[in-house]
């Protein structure tokens, strides 16, 4: 046991307290109640409280320390995310309750940091957790997600993942057959579907995740509150608005890789994008424009709209993207994410424009008529310049898979390809989300085959690999 120390009065700690424990300093958290041997924060979160005089914070494997100044802790280059230490289970005497509690702690301390773009505005914590207290389906969905991610490195969690997933589906089915008009119930049910969707995406699933997206759509459309129905009912509460933005994030980005219109018309995002969203920060308005681009692309392909009307619509969307601005008080990281998504939307727009109305695009003023990459090359360059401002393994890096993939699908420059390769590899090693690995595999195949076939498109490679990719 640790030697008892005399009680010493300590201040509550600051974010950069150099006397705090290494655990809090590495997590960039306040080391509140900085007591020995375990500080208040580590005791509350059941984390190992590491002190520099006692031992190094460097894990035994998977990390490489870079010496810094004597007053600073060592900075770690991790190949795996920092997570609470996993308890060991001896054969069939698995303590399911302890595993479940650890999985929920893992969701709180690790996963929510991997999927949000802002620690301050993290609805995966502030919305999902309180809602999970009211919904067994959502609580089990979060445990299923966390345990499936833990099972990537600890197979003892595989059984808990399967059990929690089955329990979540049963609870969700039971809740849906009650035909209850309670709006809060619809919000938690839709949230459970989205949590199950994210869990499947993180595991690299190619089909089941879309069933959960369809389920969330049906739940949203069936909601009612007084005279309001569907999305209008959801927009009555802050939790409902968060669910709608979360749904839009997956629905809209899926529409790009699936080459189909979004399941819900993007107009429901009007009035709920003037906040810092947990998924895309200040770029929720960009999702609305991408939704409109995909819907226009579908109409042109299926209905054969007049070229003049199509060109007018494309120009209107192009103008919206050029006029879009983030709030003046936006942080540098969130501004970079917003710029990256604006450029990604421009790539989506110009791809559809040049494929459907190539003769119109070639004649539009201000564009390079000698290039089939009209408008795209500049978007790729600005996109990568913006992402360069976002540190690797930072929270803001989470939503960059989509813009990085679209840039990689267009660039022919080896230097830009290497930048994209490096960022995606680092993001996968840190987060272990399997859809990131698959996105990089598709790009690697594309880049290699384009050496002999410059007209090959990433959608061709995706189709050959079985489709079903979502870049969230």
N, C-alpha and C positions, 0 to 999 in steps of 0.2 A: 504493500500500500504506500501511497505517496506520503512523505513526511508532512505533518501539519505545519502550517505557517501561521504566524500571528496575523490577526485580522487587520487589514490596512484599508483605509478609506481610499477609494479610487473614483475618479470622475467617470461618467457614463460612457466616455469614449467618443472619438470622432471617426469619420470615414477613413482617415489616413493616420490613425493612432499607431505610432511606431512601437509602443509598448504592448500592443494587443497581440493575441495569439496568431500564429501563422495561418491557421485555418480561416479566420475572419479576414486577415489581410489578403490572402490569396483570393477569397471570394469577393473581396472589395466591399465588405460589410462592416458596419460599426461593431467593434468588440465591446458590447455593452456589458456592464457588471464584470469588468475585467479582473476576475478573481482567480485564485489558484486552488487546485490544479486545473479546474474546468471553468471556462468563462460562462457567463449567463446565456449568450447566444448558442454556444455549442451544447450546453445542457438542455436548452429548450428544444433544439432540433435533433438532439441525440447524435451529434457529430463528434468525431475524435478531435479533441482539443490539443493541437500540436504547439509546443513551445520551442523556440529556436535553441535555447541552451540545452535542451534535453535530447532532441533528435532532429534530423533533417526532414523537411516536408516532402522531399523527393520520393515518389513511390519506388518500389523495388524494380518494377518493370514498366515499360511503355512510356517513360518520360526521360527527358534530357534537360539538365539544369544549365542555365547560362548565368555565370557569376555577374553580379551587379555591385553597386557600391556597398560598403560595410553596413550602412544604415538601412538598406533595403533588403527584403526577403528575396530569395532566389526566384527568378521567373521560370515557369515551367513550360516546356513545349510538349503537350500531352497528345498521345495518340488515342486516348479514350477520355470521356468526360469525367470530371471529378464527381464522385458520387459517394453517398454514405457507404461505409464498409458493409459488405454483405455478411449476414450471419451464416455459419456453416450448418448444414443439415446432415445428420447421420442416418443414411438409408431410409427405411420406412417410417422412422419416428419423426417425420417432417411436422413442424409446428405451423399449421396452415394459418392460424391467427397471427403469429409473429411475422410470417412471410407477407401476409396481407398488409399489416401495419408498415412493414419496411417498404413494400411496393408503393404505398401511398406517400410515405416520406420521400421516396425516390421521385415520384411524380412532382411533389412540391418543390424539392430542392434542385432537381436536375432537369426533368423534361420540360417543366414550365419555362425554364431559362433557355431551352433550345428552340422553342416554337414561338416565342414572343420577340418582337422587335424593340420593345421598350420595357425595362424593368419597372419603371414608374407606372406605366399603363398596361399592366399585365392581367387581362381579363381571364386568362387560364387559371389565375389564382383568385382574383377578386370576384369573379362571376361564377366560374365552374364549381369552385369548392363550396360556397354557400348553397348553390343549387343542388349539389350532390348530397347535402344533408337532408334534402326533401325528397330525393329520388334514388331509389335503390338501383334503377337502371343506369343512371349516370354514374353513381358511385362505383358500381361493378365495371362499367366501361372504362373508367379511369384506372382502376386496378388492373384490368385486362391489358390496357395500353402499357402501363408501367412494367408489369411483370413480363410481358412479351419482349420488352426492350431489355430488361434485366437478363432474360433467358438467352440473349445473344452471347453472354459471357458466363452465365451460370445456369446450367441446364436444370437445376432443381426448381427453377421458377416456371418451367414449361407447363407443369400440371396446374399450377395456380392460374396461369394465363388462360388455359383451356377452360378451367372451371369458371373463372370470372367472366369470360366471354359468353359462355353458355348461360350463366346466371343473368347477365345483362340482357341478352336476347329474350329470355323468358320473362323477365320483369318488364321489358319494353312491350312485349306482345300482350301481357296481361293488362298493362296500363292503356294500351291502344283500344282494347275491346270494351273498355268501360264507357266509351262515348261521353266522357266528361268534358264540359265546356270551359273548365277552369283554364285560364290563359297560362298560369304558371306551370300547369301540367304539360301543356303543349311546348313551352319553352324548355323544360327539363327533358322531355322526350326527344325534341329536335337536337338538343345538346348531346344526348346519349348517342344518337345516330352519328353526329359529327365526331365524337370521341372515338367511336368504333371505326369510323372511316380513317381517322388519322392513324389509329393503331395498325390498320391493315396496310396503309401507305408506308409506314415506317418499316414494316416487315417485308416490303417489296411486292405485295399482292398486286395483280393486274386486273382483277375482275370484281371481287367482292366489295371493294371500296365503293364502286359505283352504285351497288345496290343500297348501301347506306346513304349515299347522296340522294338517290331517288326517295328513300324513306324520309329523309329530312325535308325534302320538297313537299311530299304529301302531308306531313305533319304541319308544316308552315301554312299550306293552303287550306287546311281544315280548321285552323284556329278561328275563334270568334270571341268578340267582346262587345256586347251590346249590338249596335248596328254595324260594327266594323268586322271585316273578314280578312283572313289571310295575312299578308304582309302588313296591312294597315293595323291589324290587331297587335302584331308583334312590335310595331313601332311605338306602341304606347309606353313601354318600359325600357329602361336602359339595358336590362338583361336581354330583352327581345331584340333590341337594335344590335347588340353585340352578336347574338345568334345569327341575325341576318347578314352582318358583315362577314362573319366566319363562314357562313354558307356561301356567300358570294365569292370569297377568296378561293374556295375549292371549285365551285361551279364554273366560274369564269375562266380560271386557269386550265381547268380540265377541257373546256370547250376549245381551247387553242390546240391541245395535243390530240383531242378526239375529232377535230375538224367538224364540229357541229355547233349549233347555237346553244347558248346557256339554257338550262332547264327553266329558269325564271327570267323574264324580261328585266333588264338592268335598271329600269326606271324606279324600282323600289328603293334603290340606294340614295335617291334624292332626299336631302334633308337629314341624313344620318352619317355623312362623310366628313363633317366639320369637327372631327375629334382625332386624337392620336389612337389609331387602331392597333390592337395587339399583333395582328398578322402583317400589316403592311405600313404601319405608322401613319404618315400624312398622305399616303397614296391611294386611299380608298376611292377617291374620285377618278383615279386612273382606271380602276377596275370597271367602273361604269362605262368608260370610253371603250375599253377592250371588249366588254360585253356587246356594245353597239357595233363594233367592227365585226365581231364574229356573227352577229345576227344579220348584218348587211351582206357579208360574204355568203351566208347560207341562202339569203333571198336571191342574190345574183345567180348563184349556181342552180337553184331549184326553180325559180320563177322567171329567170331571164329578163331582169329589169332593163329598161331602156338605157343605153350607154350614157346618154346625157344625164339622166337622173342618177345613175350610178356614180358618174364623175362628180356631180354636185354633192352627193352624200359623202364621198371620199374627201373632198375638199373641206367640207364642214367639220369632219372628224379630225382632219389634219390641223385645222385652225384651233379646235378645242385643245389639242395636245400642245400646240405652240403657246396658247394663252394660259395654260394651267400653271399655277404658281403655288408654292407651299407657303405657309404662314411665315412672317418675318422673324418670329422668335423660335423657329424650328432649330433643333440642335444639328450639329454638323453631320452626325451619323444618319439621322432621320432624313435630312435633306439629301444626302447621298443615295439613300434607299429610294426616295421619291424620284430623284433624277434617273436612277437606274430603271425604275418601272415606267417612267415616261418614255425613255428610249426603247424599252422592250415593247411598249404599245406602238411606237412608231414602226418598229420592225414588223409587228403583226399587220399594221395598216399597209405598209408598202409592199409586203409580200402578197397580200390579197389584191392590192391595186394592180401590181404588175402582172399577176397571173390572170386576172379577170378582164382588165382593160389595159393591156400593154400599149396599144396605140395611143390611148388617151394620156397615159402617164408620160410617154416619150415626148408628147407635145406640150406638157404642162410647163409654165414658165418657172425658171429658177432651178431646173433639174438638169443633170448631166445626161444629154441624150445619147452619149456613146456607151453608157454603162447599163447593164441589166441589174446592177445593184443600186439603182437610183434611190437616194434617201436612206438606204440601209447602212452603207459604209460609215457615214457620219454618225448615225445612231449607235453603231457598234463602238466606234472610237470614244464617243462621249460617255457611253455606258461603262466601259472599262476604266476610263479616267475617274468616274464617280465612285466605282467600287474600290478603286485603289485607296480611297480615303477612309474605307471601313476596315478596321483592324481584323485580322484573322482571329477566329475563336471568340469574337465579341458577340454580344446579343444581337446587334444589328445585322450580323452576317446571316442569320437564319433564313430570311425570305429571298436570298439572292440566287437560289437554284434556278428559278424561272428566267430572270434576265440573263444569267450566265449561259444557260442552255440556248436561248434564242440567239445570243451573240455568237456562240460557238457554232450554231447551225448555219451562220451566214459567212463568217470570216474565212478567208483563204490564206491569211497571213500566219506563218508559223509562230511569230512572236506573240501574237494575240491568242493563238491556240494554246500556247504554253501558259499564258497568264490564266486562261480559263481552266486549263487542266489542273494547275497548281491550287487554285481556289476551291474547285470542286473536290479534289483529293483531300485537302485540309478540312473542309467542311464535313466530309464523310468520316474521316478518321476521328473527328471530334464528336460528332453527333450519332454516327452509326445508323443513319436513316438509309434504308436500302434503296429507296427510289433515287437518291443522289448517286449511288454507285451505278445504277442502271442508266441514268442519264449520261454519265461520263462514258460508259461502255458504248452507248449509241453514238456519241460524238467521236470517240476514238475510231469506231468503224467507219463513220462518215468521212473523217479526215483522211484515213488511209485509202479508202476507195475513190475519193475525189482526185487522187493523184493520177488516176487513169480515166475518170469520168467526172468532169467538172460540173456537169448538169445534175448530178445526183442530189436529192433533197433529203433532209433529215426525216421527213415524213415517210419516205420510201424505206429507209433503214428501220424506222420504228415499226412500220407495218410488217416488215419481214421478221422482226423479232417478236411479234405477237401483240403489239399495241398495248393499250391499257396503261400508259404512263401518265402520271399526274405530277406536276412540278411544284407541289406545295411543301 
